[in-house]
């Protein structure tokens, strides 16, 4: 018993030194629960990403393995290198662009598309090493930091409501209330009540308990149907190291300038989605200092760049930070141990990837709804009686969920901030990068409007 207790103390001391648990007011148990919670809220990507990339002609089983590996590698690296509770995986939105626009509409073979992802990751790396990405973060004023956090909260909540079937598409009003008597919506509402009750009783791991209980009820009610396809880890070889860099650089000249457009979109969307998610999650975790700076920002951004490059090599679209990390933060995650636990679970999922559907969307939706609501707290920091702060903040908050894009919300907010600053005569030479950024956003919107 003495030896066992000694081993446990040694392990505890190792975790303490590596992740600074006490300094951040957390414990190994809390971090593990938070990591599991984050994993459960983003595990859907194991099912969704292969389906989307499969429509680009990529082998579905191989993409499933690549998705798990990329998410595991990126999350563990983020936890170990940057010590933040930020999990990563192949991003939604960019995977659809990869499959439907790049491969299907533009006729680019998927190995060349993967090459574009790899090159964009390299560009992220260069921008980080040269300080450009850090410079972008530095020009975001405090009221937009708060607005991004609130906007992403609405975004997360909306995703949860959509996944549950509580909010559905409507040709007349764009969105409408869905049929609440449907099994998915009813289960989600039950889970929402359960998480809410446990939360007000200050039960540790309330969201994780809610997800597990709702999943069990879904199984009992027959709402979970598992039909796994034949699967083996060796299938990863069907996508790994299939990147076609020669095609990216136009050998044969068949794809022309279209490849530059692809690289720009991968670069731009991932850059600003990552910045928005990073700001929101670190703010919610209390990791932003009094001066509005994010500690170890360089390490975080370098990890993201490397993760995108590794993801392309193993066979998946752009790897990015996940807003669902906020669920783990809400569950108490404050250190990189949360991200490491999430990554380890993704690694284990590689062996059973087809069984990830055991946790239905209706079970994870309540956690996203609760987290989304709680992330609105930073909005109180905005001086809503000051139009110079209120207008850019509102545009940021509104455009993130309404356009389903963190990048668009940031673009509207930063552009409005720059314009109002100039109109008020407050612009200085030190604001040159802010106005350059705003000009690029305007050019992007003009380009998109004419596309």
C-alpha positions in Angstrom: 0.0 0.0 0.0 2.9 2.3 0.8 4.4 1.8 -2.6 1.1 2.4 -4.3 0.5 5.6 -2.3 4.1 6.7 -3.2 3.4 6.1 -6.9 0.2 8.1 -6.8 2.0 11.0 -5.1 4.7 10.9 -7.7 2.2 10.9 -10.5 0.3 13.7 -8.9 3.5 15.8 -8.6 4.4 15.1 -12.2 1.0 16.4 -13.4 1.3 19.4 -11.0 4.6 20.4 -12.4 3.6 19.8 -16.0 0.2 21.5 -16.0 0.3 23.8 -13.0 -3.0 22.5 -11.7 -3.0 24.2 -8.3 -1.9 27.6 -9.7 -5.0 27.5 -12.0 -7.4 26.4 -9.3 -8.1 22.9 -10.7 -7.3 19.2 -10.0 -6.5 16.1 -12.1 -10.0 14.8 -11.5 -11.6 17.9 -12.7 -9.4 18.1 -15.8 -10.2 14.5 -16.7 -13.9 15.1 -16.4 -13.5 18.3 -18.6 -11.5 16.4 -21.2 -14.2 13.7 -21.4 -16.9 16.4 -21.7 -15.0 18.1 -24.5 -14.6 14.8 -26.3 -18.2 13.9 -26.1 -19.4 17.3 -27.4 -17.1 17.1 -30.5 -17.0 13.3 -31.1 -19.6 13.8 -33.9 -16.7 14.9 -36.1 -15.6 11.2 -36.3 -18.8 10.5 -38.1 -19.5 13.7 -40.0 -16.0 14.4 -41.4 -15.7 11.0 -43.2 -19.2 11.4 -44.7 -18.4 14.9 -46.1 -14.9 14.1 -47.4 -16.3 10.8 -48.7 -18.3 12.9 -51.2 -14.9 14.1 -52.6 -14.1 10.5 -53.5 -11.9 9.8 -50.4 -12.2 6.4 -48.8 -14.6 6.9 -45.8 -13.0 4.4 -43.4 -9.6 5.8 -44.0 -10.9 9.4 -43.4 -12.4 8.2 -40.1 -9.0 6.9 -39.0 -7.3 10.1 -40.2 -9.9 12.2 -38.4 -9.2 10.5 -35.1 -5.5 10.6 -35.5 -5.4 14.3 -36.5 -7.6 15.3 -33.6 -5.6 13.2 -31.1 -2.2 14.5 -32.3 -3.4 18.1 -32.4 -5.2 18.1 -29.0 -2.3 16.3 -27.2 0.2 18.6 -28.7 -1.8 21.7 -27.7 -2.1 20.4 -24.1 1.6 19.5 -23.8 3.1 22.5 -25.6 0.7 25.4 -24.8 -1.0 24.1 -21.6 -4.4 25.4 -22.5 -7.8 23.4 -22.5 -8.2 23.8 -26.3 -9.0 20.8 -28.4 -8.6 20.6 -32.2 -10.0 18.4 -35.0 -10.7 18.7 -38.7 -12.9 21.8 -39.0 -16.5 21.9 -40.1 -17.1 24.3 -42.9 -13.7 23.9 -44.4 -14.3 20.2 -44.9 -17.5 21.1 -46.8 -15.5 23.7 -48.9 -12.8 21.0 -49.5 -15.3 18.5 -50.7 -18.1 20.4 -52.5 -16.3 23.4 -53.9 -12.7 22.4 -54.4 -13.2 18.8 -55.5 -16.7 18.7 -57.0 -17.1 22.1 -58.5 -13.5 23.0 -59.4 -12.6 19.5 -60.4 -9.4 19.4 -58.2 -8.4 15.7 -57.3 -8.5 15.2 -53.6 -4.7 14.5 -53.3 -4.1 18.0 -54.8 -6.7 19.5 -52.4 -4.8 17.9 -49.5 -1.7 19.5 -50.9 -3.4 22.9 -50.7 -4.3 22.2 -47.0 -0.6 21.3 -46.4 0.6 24.5 -48.0 -1.9 26.6 -46.1 -0.6 25.0 -42.9 2.9 26.0 -43.9 1.7 29.6 -44.6 0.1 29.6 -41.1 3.5 28.6 -39.7 5.3 31.3 -41.5 2.7 34.0 -40.4 3.1 32.8 -36.8 6.9 32.8 -36.9 7.0 36.3 -38.4 4.6 37.6 -35.8 1.7 38.4 -38.2 -0.9 36.2 -36.5 0.1 37.7 -33.1 -0.2 41.1 -34.7 -3.7 40.3 -35.8 -4.7 39.3 -32.2 -3.2 42.5 -30.9 -5.4 44.8 -33.0 -8.6 43.4 -31.6 -9.9 45.8 -29.0 -11.3 44.6 -25.6 -14.9 45.1 -26.5 -14.5 42.9 -29.6 -12.8 40.2 -27.4 -16.0 40.2 -25.4 -18.2 40.3 -28.5 -16.4 37.3 -30.0 -16.9 35.3 -26.9 -20.6 36.2 -26.8 -21.1 35.6 -30.5 -19.5 32.2 -30.2 -21.7 31.5 -27.3 -24.8 32.2 -29.5 -23.2 30.1 -32.2 -22.6 27.1 -29.9 -26.1 27.4 -28.5 -27.6 27.6 -32.0 -25.6 24.5 -33.1 -27.0 22.6 -30.1 -30.6 23.7 -30.8 -30.1 22.7 -34.5 -28.6 19.3 -33.6 -31.5 18.6 -31.3 -34.1 19.5 -33.9 -35.5 22.2 -31.6 -34.7 24.8 -34.2 -35.2 23.8 -37.9 -34.9 25.4 -41.3 -37.9 27.3 -42.7 -38.4 28.6 -46.2 -40.5 31.4 -44.9 -38.5 32.7 -41.9 -35.1 30.9 -42.4 -35.5 29.2 -39.0 -38.5 28.1 -36.9 -39.4 26.0 -33.9 -39.2 22.3 -34.7 -41.6 19.6 -33.6 -40.8 19.2 -29.9 -42.5 15.8 -29.7 -40.0 14.2 -32.0 -37.6 11.8 -30.2 -34.5 13.9 -30.8 -36.0 17.2 -29.6 -37.6 15.5 -26.6 -34.4 13.8 -25.5 -32.5 17.0 -25.9 -35.0 18.9 -23.7 -34.8 16.2 -21.1 -31.0 16.4 -21.1 -31.2 20.2 -20.9 -33.4 20.0 -17.8 -31.1 17.4 -16.2 -27.9 19.5 -16.8 -29.7 22.6 -15.6 -30.8 21.0 -12.4 -27.5 19.4 -11.7 -25.7 22.7 -12.4 -27.8 24.8 -10.0 -27.1 22.1 -7.4 -23.3 22.6 -8.2 -22.9 18.9 -9.1 -19.3 18.4 -10.5 -19.4 17.0 -14.0 -23.0 18.0 -14.5 -22.7 18.2 -18.3 -20.9 14.8 -18.5 -23.6 13.2 -16.4 -26.3 14.8 -18.5 -24.7 13.5 -21.7 -24.3 10.0 -20.4 -27.8 9.7 -18.9 -29.4 11.1 -22.1 -27.4 8.6 -24.1 -28.6 5.7 -22.0 -32.2 6.9 -22.3 -31.8 7.1 -26.1 -30.5 3.5 -26.2 -33.4 2.3 -24.1 -35.9 4.2 -26.3 -34.3 2.6 -29.4 -33.2 5.9 -30.8 -29.6 4.8 -31.4 -29.0 2.5 -34.3 -25.4 1.2 -34.8 -24.5 -0.1 -38.3 -20.7 -0.1 -38.3 -18.9 -0.6 -41.6 -15.9 -3.0 -42.0 -13.0 -1.1 -40.5 -9.3 -1.6 -39.7 -6.6 0.9 -38.7 -4.6 -0.3 -41.8 -7.2 1.6 -43.9 -5.4 4.8 -42.9 -2.8 4.0 -45.5 -5.4 4.8 -48.2 -5.2 8.5 -47.4 -1.9 8.9 -45.5 1.0 10.4 -47.5 -1.2 10.9 -50.6 -0.6 14.6 -50.7 0.1 15.8 -54.3 2.3 18.9 -54.0 3.3 18.7 -57.6 -0.3 19.2 -58.5 -0.6 22.2 -56.2 2.3 24.0 -57.9 0.6 23.5 -61.3 2.7 20.8 -62.9 0.9 20.3 -66.2 -0.9 23.7 -65.8 -4.4 22.2 -65.6 -5.7 24.1 -62.6 -4.2 27.5 -62.9 -5.0 30.4 -60.6 -7.9 28.5 -59.0 -5.4 26.9 -56.7 -4.4 30.4 -55.3 -8.1 31.0 -54.5 -8.2 27.7 -52.7 -5.1 28.5 -50.7 -6.5 31.9 -49.8 -9.8 30.5 -48.5 -8.1 27.8 -46.4 -5.7 30.4 -45.0 -8.2 33.2 -44.3 -11.1 31.1 -42.8 -8.9 29.0 -40.6 -6.8 32.0 -39.5 -9.8 34.0 -38.2 -11.9 31.0 -37.0 -8.9 30.0 -34.9 -8.4 33.5 -33.5 -12.1 33.8 -32.6 -12.2 30.4 -30.9 -8.9 31.0 -29.1 -10.1 34.4 -27.7 -13.5 33.0 -26.6 -12.2 29.8 -25.0 -9.2 31.4 -23.2 -11.4 34.2 -22.0 -14.0 31.8 -20.6 -11.2 29.9 -18.9 -9.8 33.0 -17.3 -6.5 32.7 -19.1 -6.4 36.2 -20.6 -4.4 38.6 -18.4 -5.4 42.1 -17.3 -3.8 43.6 -20.4 -5.9 41.5 -22.7 -3.0 39.2 -23.7 -3.1 35.5 -24.1 -0.2 33.7 -22.4 1.9 31.4 -24.6 0.0 32.7 -27.7 3.0 31.8 -29.9 3.0 28.2 -28.8 -0.8 28.0 -29.3 -0.6 29.3 -32.9 2.5 27.2 -33.8 0.6 24.1 -32.5 -2.3 24.9 -34.7 -0.1 25.4 -37.8 1.7 22.1 -37.2 -1.6 20.3 -36.6 -3.0 21.4 -40.0 0.1 20.2 -41.8 0.0 16.8 -40.0 -3.7 16.5 -40.7 -3.1 17.0 -44.4 -0.4 14.4 -44.4 -2.6 11.7 -42.8 -5.5 12.5 -45.1 -8.0 15.1 -43.8 -9.0 18.7 -44.3 -7.8 21.6 -42.2 -7.4 21.0 -38.5 -8.7 23.9 -36.4 -9.5 24.8 -32.8 -13.0 23.7 -31.7 -15.5 26.0 -30.1 -16.8 22.9 -28.3 -13.7 23.2 -26.1 -15.8 25.7 -24.1 -17.9 22.7 -22.8 -14.8 21.3 -21.2 -13.9 24.8 -19.8 -17.4 25.1 -18.3 -16.9 21.6 -16.7 -13.8 23.0 -15.0 -11.0 22.5 -17.4 -8.3 25.1 -17.0 -5.1 23.4 -18.2 -3.6 21.4 -21.1 -4.5 18.2 -19.3 -8.1 18.7 -20.5 -6.8 18.8 -24.1 -4.5 15.8 -23.5 -7.4 13.7 -22.2 -9.6 14.7 -25.2 -6.7 13.7 -27.5 -6.2 10.4 -25.8 -9.9 9.6 -26.2 -9.7 10.4 -29.9 -6.7 8.1 -30.2 -8.6 5.3 -28.6 -11.5 6.0 -30.9 -9.3 5.1 -33.8 -9.8 1.5 -32.9 -13.6 1.8 -32.7 -14.4 4.8 -35.0 -17.6 3.4 -36.4 -19.1 3.1 -32.9 -18.8 6.8 -32.1 -22.4 7.1 -33.2 -23.4 5.4 -29.9 -23.6 9.0 -28.5 -26.4 10.7 -30.4 -26.5 14.4 -31.3 -29.5 14.7 -29.0 -27.3 13.8 -26.0 -24.6 16.3 -26.7 -26.9 19.1 -27.8 -28.0 20.1 -24.3 -24.4 20.6 -23.2 -23.8 22.9 -26.2 -27.0 24.9 -25.4 -25.9 25.4 -21.7 -22.4 26.3 -22.6 -23.6 28.8 -25.3 -25.8 30.6 -22.7 -23.0 30.7 -20.1 -20.6 32.2 -22.7 -22.7 35.3 -23.0 -21.3 36.6 -19.7 -18.5 38.7 -21.3 -21.1 40.8 -23.1 -21.6 42.8 -19.8 -18.1 44.2 -20.3 -19.1 46.1 -23.4 -20.2 49.7 -23.0 -23.5 49.4 -24.9 -24.2 53.1 -24.4 -21.1 54.0 -26.5 -21.9 53.6 -30.2 -18.2 53.3 -31.1 -18.0 50.1 -29.0 -21.6 48.9 -29.4 -21.9 48.9 -33.1 -18.8 46.8 -33.9 -19.6 44.5 -31.0 -23.2 44.0 -32.1 -22.1 43.2 -35.7 -19.6 40.7 -34.3 -22.2 39.0 -32.0 -24.9 38.9 -34.6 -22.9 37.8 -37.7 -21.1 34.8 -36.1 -24.3 32.7 -35.5 -26.3 34.2 -38.4 -23.6 33.5 -41.1 -22.4 30.3 -39.3 -18.9 31.7 -39.4 -16.6 33.1 -36.7 -14.4 34.6 -39.4 -17.3 36.7 -40.8 -18.2 38.0 -37.4 -14.6 39.1 -36.8 -14.5 40.6 -40.3 -17.6 42.8 -39.7 -16.5 43.8 -36.2 -13.0 44.7 -37.1 -14.0 46.6 -40.2 -16.7 48.6 -38.3 -14.2 49.3 -35.5 -11.6 50.7 -38.0 -14.2 52.7 -39.9 -15.7 54.4 -36.8 -12.2 55.1 -35.4 -11.3 56.8 -38.6 -14.6 58.8 -38.8 -14.1 60.0 -35.3 -10.5 61.2 -36.1 -8.8 58.9 -33.7 -6.7 57.0 -36.2 -2.9 57.1 -35.6 0.1 55.7 -37.4 0.2 52.9 -35.0 -3.2 51.7 -36.4 -1.8 50.9 -39.8 -2.2 47.2 -39.4 -5.8 47.6 -38.2 -6.7 49.5 -41.4 -4.8 47.2 -43.6 -6.8 44.3 -42.1 -10.1 46.2 -42.6 -9.2 46.8 -46.2 -8.4 43.2 -46.8 -11.8 42.3 -45.3 -13.6 44.7 -47.6 -11.7 43.3 -50.6 -12.7 39.8 -49.5 -16.4 40.7 -49.3 -16.2 42.4 -52.7 -14.5 39.3 -54.1 -17.0 37.0 -52.5 -19.9 39.1 -53.9 -18.6 38.8 -57.4 -17.7 35.1 -57.2 
